[in-house]
Amino acid sequence: MQHKIFAWLWPLLLLQACATTTVGPERPEDAGVVIEGIIIKNELAYGVTDVMIEVPATGAFAGCGNILARTQCRNTFQDVNYQSNAVLIRWKERGQAKQTGEFVIDVPEGLEPGLSSWVEVVIYGPGQAGARLVQPDNRAR
């Protein structure tokens, strides 16, 4: 199998990351945003290992052991409401540890409340990664 997925951790991550009360006021733009899955993409010309997305406020985490060059891993689960907790992404490139700082995934304009969304994590350059909310068009899962 090309990817090792810790599938039992994905729902825990998003339940903790997206359903836990945030610190400070609730953000009205998050109302109605429903997460149904997560995608981790590797856009590099070489594989990455030990890819983890973490929610420092809760200690929740999930990841993929190996993602080959220009491939991805994904998982779906029961829908959860998004609540804007900060995330942190960690991974290894050619054996060297990399990570982002903590950040909150903003709800993009045009995201339709009530329609299922995905958290898409992308390792897009050497030592660089980010995440966004997307609403894929009926992609094969």
Contacts in CASP RR format, 6 or more apart in sequence:
PFRMAT RR
TARGET T0000
AUTHOR 0000-0000-0000
METHOD contacts of the structure
MODEL  1
MQHKIFAWLWPLLLLQACATTTVGPERPEDAGVVIEGIIIKNELAYGVTD
VMIEVPATGAFAGCGNILARTQCRNTFQDVNYQSNAVLIRWKERGQAKQT
GEFVIDVPEGLEPGLSSWVEVVIYGPGQAGARLVQPDNRAR
2 66 0 8 1.000
2 68 0 8 1.000
2 71 0 8 1.000
3 64 0 8 1.000
3 65 0 8 1.000
3 66 0 8 1.000
3 67 0 8 1.000
3 68 0 8 1.000
3 71 0 8 1.000
3 73 0 8 1.000
4 64 0 8 1.000
4 65 0 8 1.000
4 66 0 8 1.000
5 63 0 8 1.000
5 64 0 8 1.000
5 65 0 8 1.000
5 73 0 8 1.000
5 75 0 8 1.000
6 62 0 8 1.000
6 63 0 8 1.000
6 64 0 8 1.000
6 65 0 8 1.000
7 75 0 8 1.000
9 61 0 8 1.000
9 62 0 8 1.000
9 63 0 8 1.000
10 37 0 8 1.000
10 38 0 8 1.000
10 62 0 8 1.000
10 63 0 8 1.000
10 75 0 8 1.000
10 77 0 8 1.000
11 77 0 8 1.000
11 78 0 8 1.000
12 60 0 8 1.000
12 62 0 8 1.000
13 38 0 8 1.000
13 53 0 8 1.000
13 55 0 8 1.000
13 60 0 8 1.000
13 61 0 8 1.000
13 62 0 8 1.000
13 63 0 8 1.000
14 35 0 8 1.000
14 37 0 8 1.000
14 38 0 8 1.000
14 62 0 8 1.000
14 77 0 8 1.000
14 80 0 8 1.000
14 119 0 8 1.000
15 60 0 8 1.000
15 80 0 8 1.000
16 55 0 8 1.000
16 58 0 8 1.000
16 59 0 8 1.000
16 60 0 8 1.000
16 85 0 8 1.000
17 53 0 8 1.000
17 55 0 8 1.000
17 58 0 8 1.000
17 60 0 8 1.000
17 83 0 8 1.000
17 85 0 8 1.000
17 87 0 8 1.000
18 35 0 8 1.000
18 80 0 8 1.000
18 81 0 8 1.000
18 82 0 8 1.000
18 83 0 8 1.000
18 85 0 8 1.000
19 80 0 8 1.000
19 81 0 8 1.000
19 83 0 8 1.000
20 55 0 8 1.000
20 57 0 8 1.000
20 58 0 8 1.000
20 83 0 8 1.000
20 85 0 8 1.000
21 83 0 8 1.000
22 83 0 8 1.000
22 84 0 8 1.000
22 85 0 8 1.000
23 57 0 8 1.000
26 83 0 8 1.000
27 84 0 8 1.000
27 107 0 8 1.000
29 107 0 8 1.000
30 82 0 8 1.000
30 83 0 8 1.000
30 84 0 8 1.000
30 107 0 8 1.000
31 113 0 8 1.000
32 81 0 8 1.000
32 82 0 8 1.000
32 113 0 8 1.000
32 114 0 8 1.000
33 81 0 8 1.000
33 82 0 8 1.000
33 107 0 8 1.000
33 111 0 8 1.000
33 113 0 8 1.000
33 114 0 8 1.000
33 117 0 8 1.000
33 133 0 8 1.000
34 79 0 8 1.000
34 80 0 8 1.000
34 81 0 8 1.000
34 82 0 8 1.000
34 114 0 8 1.000
34 115 0 8 1.000
34 116 0 8 1.000
34 117 0 8 1.000
35 79 0 8 1.000
35 80 0 8 1.000
35 81 0 8 1.000
35 82 0 8 1.000
35 116 0 8 1.000
35 117 0 8 1.000
35 118 0 8 1.000
35 119 0 8 1.000
35 133 0 8 1.000
36 76 0 8 1.000
36 77 0 8 1.000
36 78 0 8 1.000
36 79 0 8 1.000
36 116 0 8 1.000
36 117 0 8 1.000
36 118 0 8 1.000
37 74 0 8 1.000
37 75 0 8 1.000
37 76 0 8 1.000
37 77 0 8 1.000
37 118 0 8 1.000
37 119 0 8 1.000
38 53 0 8 1.000
38 62 0 8 1.000
38 74 0 8 1.000
38 75 0 8 1.000
38 118 0 8 1.000
38 119 0 8 1.000
38 120 0 8 1.000
38 121 0 8 1.000
39 72 0 8 1.000
39 73 0 8 1.000
39 74 0 8 1.000
39 118 0 8 1.000
39 119 0 8 1.000
39 120 0 8 1.000
39 121 0 8 1.000
39 134 0 8 1.000
40 51 0 8 1.000
40 53 0 8 1.000
40 63 0 8 1.000
40 64 0 8 1.000
40 67 0 8 1.000
40 72 0 8 1.000
40 73 0 8 1.000
40 74 0 8 1.000
40 121 0 8 1.000
40 122 0 8 1.000
40 123 0 8 1.000
41 67 0 8 1.000
41 71 0 8 1.000
41 72 0 8 1.000
41 120 0 8 1.000
41 121 0 8 1.000
41 122 0 8 1.000
41 123 0 8 1.000
42 48 0 8 1.000
42 51 0 8 1.000
42 67 0 8 1.000
42 68 0 8 1.000
42 69 0 8 1.000
42 70 0 8 1.000
42 71 0 8 1.000
42 72 0 8 1.000
42 123 0 8 1.000
43 70 0 8 1.000
43 122 0 8 1.000
43 123 0 8 1.000
43 124 0 8 1.000
43 125 0 8 1.000
44 69 0 8 1.000
44 70 0 8 1.000
44 93 0 8 1.000
44 123 0 8 1.000
44 125 0 8 1.000
44 126 0 8 1.000
45 69 0 8 1.000
45 70 0 8 1.000
46 69 0 8 1.000
46 93 0 8 1.000
46 94 0 8 1.000
47 66 0 8 1.000
47 67 0 8 1.000
47 68 0 8 1.000
47 69 0 8 1.000
47 93 0 8 1.000
48 66 0 8 1.000
48 67 0 8 1.000
48 91 0 8 1.000
48 92 0 8 1.000
48 93 0 8 1.000
48 123 0 8 1.000
49 65 0 8 1.000
49 66 0 8 1.000
49 67 0 8 1.000
49 91 0 8 1.000
49 92 0 8 1.000
49 95 0 8 1.000
50 65 0 8 1.000
50 90 0 8 1.000
50 91 0 8 1.000
50 92 0 8 1.000
51 63 0 8 1.000
51 64 0 8 1.000
51 65 0 8 1.000
51 67 0 8 1.000
51 73 0 8 1.000
51 89 0 8 1.000
51 90 0 8 1.000
51 91 0 8 1.000
51 121 0 8 1.000
51 123 0 8 1.000
52 61 0 8 1.000
52 62 0 8 1.000
52 63 0 8 1.000
52 89 0 8 1.000
52 90 0 8 1.000
52 91 0 8 1.000
53 61 0 8 1.000
53 62 0 8 1.000
53 63 0 8 1.000
53 87 0 8 1.000
53 88 0 8 1.000
53 89 0 8 1.000
53 119 0 8 1.000
53 121 0 8 1.000
53 131 0 8 1.000
54 60 0 8 1.000
54 61 0 8 1.000
54 87 0 8 1.000
54 88 0 8 1.000
54 89 0 8 1.000
54 90 0 8 1.000
55 61 0 8 1.000
55 85 0 8 1.000
55 86 0 8 1.000
55 87 0 8 1.000
55 88 0 8 1.000
56 86 0 8 1.000
56 88 0 8 1.000
56 102 0 8 1.000
57 85 0 8 1.000
57 86 0 8 1.000
58 85 0 8 1.000
63 73 0 8 1.000
64 73 0 8 1.000
67 73 0 8 1.000
67 123 0 8 1.000
74 118 0 8 1.000
74 141 0 8 1.000
76 141 0 8 1.000
79 116 0 8 1.000
82 107 0 8 1.000
82 117 0 8 1.000
82 133 0 8 1.000
84 104 0 8 1.000
84 105 0 8 1.000
84 107 0 8 1.000
85 104 0 8 1.000
86 102 0 8 1.000
86 103 0 8 1.000
86 104 0 8 1.000
87 102 0 8 1.000
87 103 0 8 1.000
87 104 0 8 1.000
87 105 0 8 1.000
87 131 0 8 1.000
88 99 0 8 1.000
88 100 0 8 1.000
88 101 0 8 1.000
88 102 0 8 1.000
88 103 0 8 1.000
89 99 0 8 1.000
89 100 0 8 1.000
89 121 0 8 1.000
89 123 0 8 1.000
89 129 0 8 1.000
89 130 0 8 1.000
89 131 0 8 1.000
90 97 0 8 1.000
90 98 0 8 1.000
90 99 0 8 1.000
90 100 0 8 1.000
91 97 0 8 1.000
91 98 0 8 1.000
91 99 0 8 1.000
91 123 0 8 1.000
91 129 0 8 1.000
92 98 0 8 1.000
93 123 0 8 1.000
93 126 0 8 1.000
93 127 0 8 1.000
98 127 0 8 1.000
98 129 0 8 1.000
100 129 0 8 1.000
100 130 0 8 1.000
103 130 0 8 1.000
103 131 0 8 1.000
105 119 0 8 1.000
105 131 0 8 1.000
105 132 0 8 1.000
105 133 0 8 1.000
106 132 0 8 1.000
106 133 0 8 1.000
107 133 0 8 1.000
108 132 0 8 1.000
108 133 0 8 1.000
111 117 0 8 1.000
111 133 0 8 1.000
111 135 0 8 1.000
112 135 0 8 1.000
115 135 0 8 1.000
116 135 0 8 1.000
117 133 0 8 1.000
117 134 0 8 1.000
117 135 0 8 1.000
118 133 0 8 1.000
118 134 0 8 1.000
118 135 0 8 1.000
118 136 0 8 1.000
119 131 0 8 1.000
119 132 0 8 1.000
119 133 0 8 1.000
120 131 0 8 1.000
120 132 0 8 1.000
120 133 0 8 1.000
120 134 0 8 1.000
121 129 0 8 1.000
121 130 0 8 1.000
121 131 0 8 1.000
122 129 0 8 1.000
122 130 0 8 1.000
122 131 0 8 1.000
122 132 0 8 1.000
123 129 0 8 1.000
123 130 0 8 1.000
124 130 0 8 1.000
END
